Amino acid sequence: MNFREAFMERSLHQFLAVAETGSISAASKQLNVTQPTITVNIKNLEEKHRVNLFERTPRGMRLTSFGSILYEKTRVMSRIE
């Protein structure tokens, strides 16, 4: 696995954790990764796909319609591996 593949795998894993917990803070604790790292990786995914994946609310993170599509596809991919 090259660096780019490893980065994407890590970013998608973090994306799943945020989607499932509804919070960067909770995902950070679950994955034992710093909040800024997850924030940057989510931002990079959003920039790569040119869409917002989450709606940021005072109550946490909520998937957008684009985020929901990526979430379902990523969940399927994670079951295959």
Protein Blocks (a to p, Z undefined) as FASTA:
>chain_A
ZZklmmmmmmmmmmmmmmmnopaklmmmmnopafklmmmmmmmmmmmnopafbdcdfkbc
cddfklmmmmmmmmmmmmmZZ
